[in-house]
Amino acid sequence: MGQGRQQQPFKGDKSMTAGGWFTMSVSVGFVLVLFSWCIWRVLTEKKPEDHIHGIEDIDKGED
Amino acid sequence: MTTGKFRECWSSRLGVIMAVAGSAVGLGNFLRFPGLAAQYGSGAFMIAYFISLLILGIPICWAEWTLGRYAGQKGFRSSPGIFYALIRHPVGKYIGVLGAVIPVTIYMYYVYIEAWCLGYAWFSATGHLNLGNDVAAYGDFWARFVGATKDGLTISGGSNQVVIFLVIVFALNFIIIYRGISKGIETFCKWGMPALILLAIIVLVRVLTLGTPDPAKPDQNILNGLGFMWNPGDIGTQLANPQLWLAAAGQIFFSLSVGFGVIITYSSYLREKDDIVLSGLTATSANEFCEVGLGGMITVPAAFIFLGAAGVVGQGTFGLGFKVLPLVFSKMPASQFFGAAWFFLLFLAAITSSLSMLQPGIAFLEEGLGLNRKQSVSLLGLITALGTLFIVYFSKDIKALDTIDFWVGTFLIFVLATVLIIVFGWVLGIEKGWEEAHKGASMRIPGFFKPIIKYICPLYLLTIFALWVLFNVFGWNPKTGEFKPTGYVTDLISSEGSSVARMSVGLIVLIIVFFIITTAAAGRRWDKAGNNNRSKETKA
């Protein structure tokens, strides 16, 4: 959106080259490892206050 | 300053991460990124993309999380309030107006696109989207569905099914937002984001196992599809192209929802000792996983397998999403299931984003005008409904939507992001900002990010912004050096311009004026509350 007027021609098509495999593996591998590491850290880290502020106290002002 | 009324907060760390990730993951992850990567030669594009992530995306994310939580501790939840707390000058709160105007205005058209996704999921599931092998049939269907052939078609004409879906998604958004931060947004995103990722993995497995679906066209197979997406071109030459850098930085920028006013609002509901460094990085990485790991592996390879290069070349976001991909899914085995799964995941991506666009407006109306939840939801519902009605009515060539997206969804976002990073590095100060960011942090931000945040990020952002203005506003041609204003400008100033484009800009101005007036009123409330607090402290 907003950029729809600047399309350019795509590059030519051919089967996966070694460069293609490398680009895909590094790109997808990097984001996968980063995401997995972050989620693992979040889920395994013990922070005592993590579970004690679960009470939502909304003053809806309807009184 | 405390208002004494706003005690909402996130109920879990994973919840706020899912909410921020949900805000970031949108249609751009699955439709815009793959098209850009393939278009610019994926090798060079990914280099520029990851550099932009490192020196633009991640630093601005951390800056936004920090600024939001910092101001939240002072009792402010809305963008004008947050800037009122950050910039100790009367002008501060008016700068913050952008953080309310941007998400609320984007919501007005984004909810319409969200309705398309839900509608397409329904039509796919019921088999109504099997329109044969001609992509033109799918283009006609989309044009009729969204009213792209004539103004007012979706409201007054015969083809008004989109309105049904629009009413459903509009109501759903406001029901969820009415339930509040924790019970509404957080609960929805904690279920919606895993569901989105699960659906994307199901579709991904289907695409990767397609092999060569049409033996008569052996070239159209999955390996060639992946090659079309990922094979690098001449990396050195491509990296010298400024438009590639603009595209890569722009994609990082818009994909992560930085500069929307959303992250500062969400993080203002955090507590002082809540971690923001790891949480911010996790939300960012979730967005990147969805974009590169899922979107990059599904959209372009799938389109290539069934339509070849000719079917993918030159398609914009909407062309790829609502004309090409319906045809692609209609050709797959179990087309109804996979088509519905695909468009429902797009709907989930859209609604988790649209919810985040409403919260800054709600927060402002509650905090600035002292409205309760029911009043603020009602008022924001009325404002956004009127704006959406304007966009839905002026649907010919989706002119109103496109114009507002350009000036608010791109231009103003650049402005706000620049302001945010300058405020973090230079107004709050890098040392204080650094200290604030690390309160309760689960991990340290590497030290090299200090100069990046203070110097490189603002410079890079300003350079990208200047390039964007040169290319997309003034229509600069780097080869000839000529300037030819783009359609977005000539629509407004040319005698042959578009009245709809002008009215759209008028709507934007109207919204800005509304928020400026209400911010002025809010400022008086905040000043008064601040004076009262100071008086109490003096007496004590």
Boltz contact constraints between the chains, C-beta under 6 A:
constraints:
  - contact:
      token1: [A, 1]
      token2: [B, 317]
      max_distance: 6.0
  - contact:
      token1: [A, 1]
      token2: [B, 405]
      max_distance: 6.0
  - contact:
      token1: [A, 2]
      token2: [B, 405]
      max_distance: 6.0
  - contact:
      token1: [A, 2]
      token2: [B, 406]
      max_distance: 6.0
  - contact:
      token1: [A, 2]
      token2: [B, 409]
      max_distance: 6.0
  - contact:
      token1: [A, 2]
      token2: [B, 410]
      max_distance: 6.0
  - contact:
      token1: [A, 4]
      token2: [B, 316]
      max_distance: 6.0
  - contact:
      token1: [A, 7]
      token2: [B, 314]
      max_distance: 6.0
  - contact:
      token1: [A, 8]
      token2: [B, 39]
      max_distance: 6.0
  - contact:
      token1: [A, 10]
      token2: [B, 38]
      max_distance: 6.0
  - contact:
      token1: [A, 10]
      token2: [B, 39]
      max_distance: 6.0
  - contact:
      token1: [A, 10]
      token2: [B, 313]
      max_distance: 6.0
  - contact:
      token1: [A, 11]
      token2: [B, 41]
      max_distance: 6.0
  - contact:
      token1: [A, 11]
      token2: [B, 233]
      max_distance: 6.0
  - contact:
      token1: [A, 13]
      token2: [B, 228]
      max_distance: 6.0
  - contact:
      token1: [A, 13]
      token2: [B, 309]
      max_distance: 6.0
  - contact:
      token1: [A, 14]
      token2: [B, 227]
      max_distance: 6.0
  - contact:
      token1: [A, 15]
      token2: [B, 223]
      max_distance: 6.0
  - contact:
      token1: [A, 15]
      token2: [B, 224]
      max_distance: 6.0
  - contact:
      token1: [A, 15]
      token2: [B, 227]
      max_distance: 6.0
  - contact:
      token1: [A, 16]
      token2: [B, 223]
      max_distance: 6.0
  - contact:
      token1: [A, 16]
      token2: [B, 226]
      max_distance: 6.0
  - contact:
      token1: [A, 16]
      token2: [B, 227]
      max_distance: 6.0
  - contact:
      token1: [A, 17]
      token2: [B, 231]
      max_distance: 6.0
  - contact:
      token1: [A, 19]
      token2: [B, 232]
      max_distance: 6.0
  - contact:
      token1: [A, 20]
      token2: [B, 227]
      max_distance: 6.0
  - contact:
      token1: [A, 20]
      token2: [B, 230]
      max_distance: 6.0
  - contact:
      token1: [A, 20]
      token2: [B, 231]
      max_distance: 6.0
  - contact:
      token1: [A, 23]
      token2: [B, 42]
      max_distance: 6.0
  - contact:
      token1: [A, 23]
      token2: [B, 43]
      max_distance: 6.0
  - contact:
      token1: [A, 23]
      token2: [B, 46]
      max_distance: 6.0
  - contact:
      token1: [A, 23]
      token2: [B, 230]
      max_distance: 6.0
  - contact:
      token1: [A, 23]
      token2: [B, 232]
      max_distance: 6.0
  - contact:
      token1: [A, 24]
      token2: [B, 230]
      max_distance: 6.0
  - contact:
      token1: [A, 27]
      token2: [B, 46]
      max_distance: 6.0
  - contact:
      token1: [A, 27]
      token2: [B, 292]
      max_distance: 6.0
  - contact:
      token1: [A, 28]
      token2: [B, 292]
      max_distance: 6.0
  - contact:
      token1: [A, 28]
      token2: [B, 293]
      max_distance: 6.0
  - contact:
      token1: [A, 31]
      token2: [B, 288]
      max_distance: 6.0
  - contact:
      token1: [A, 31]
      token2: [B, 289]
      max_distance: 6.0
  - contact:
      token1: [A, 31]
      token2: [B, 292]
      max_distance: 6.0
  - contact:
      token1: [A, 31]
      token2: [B, 293]
      max_distance: 6.0
  - contact:
      token1: [A, 32]
      token2: [B, 293]
      max_distance: 6.0
  - contact:
      token1: [A, 34]
      token2: [B, 285]
      max_distance: 6.0
  - contact:
      token1: [A, 35]
      token2: [B, 285]
      max_distance: 6.0
  - contact:
      token1: [A, 35]
      token2: [B, 286]
      max_distance: 6.0
  - contact:
      token1: [A, 35]
      token2: [B, 289]
      max_distance: 6.0
  - contact:
      token1: [A, 38]
      token2: [B, 281]
      max_distance: 6.0
  - contact:
      token1: [A, 38]
      token2: [B, 282]
      max_distance: 6.0
  - contact:
      token1: [A, 38]
      token2: [B, 285]
      max_distance: 6.0
  - contact:
      token1: [A, 41]
      token2: [B, 278]
      max_distance: 6.0
  - contact:
      token1: [A, 42]
      token2: [B, 282]
      max_distance: 6.0
  - contact:
      token1: [A, 45]
      token2: [B, 442]
      max_distance: 6.0
  - contact:
      token1: [A, 50]
      token2: [B, 13]
      max_distance: 6.0
  - contact:
      token1: [A, 53]
      token2: [B, 9]
      max_distance: 6.0
  - contact:
      token1: [A, 54]
      token2: [B, 11]
      max_distance: 6.0
  - contact:
      token1: [A, 56]
      token2: [B, 8]
      max_distance: 6.0
  - contact:
      token1: [A, 56]
      token2: [B, 180]
      max_distance: 6.0
  - contact:
      token1: [A, 56]
      token2: [B, 182]
      max_distance: 6.0
  - contact:
      token1: [A, 56]
      token2: [B, 183]
      max_distance: 6.0
  - contact:
      token1: [A, 57]
      token2: [B, 7]
      max_distance: 6.0
  - contact:
      token1: [A, 58]
      token2: [B, 8]
      max_distance: 6.0
  - contact:
      token1: [A, 58]
      token2: [B, 180]
      max_distance: 6.0
  - contact:
      token1: [A, 59]
      token2: [B, 5]
      max_distance: 6.0
  - contact:
      token1: [A, 60]
      token2: [B, 372]
      max_distance: 6.0
  - contact:
      token1: [A, 60]
      token2: [B, 373]
      max_distance: 6.0
  - contact:
      token1: [A, 61]
      token2: [B, 372]
      max_distance: 6.0
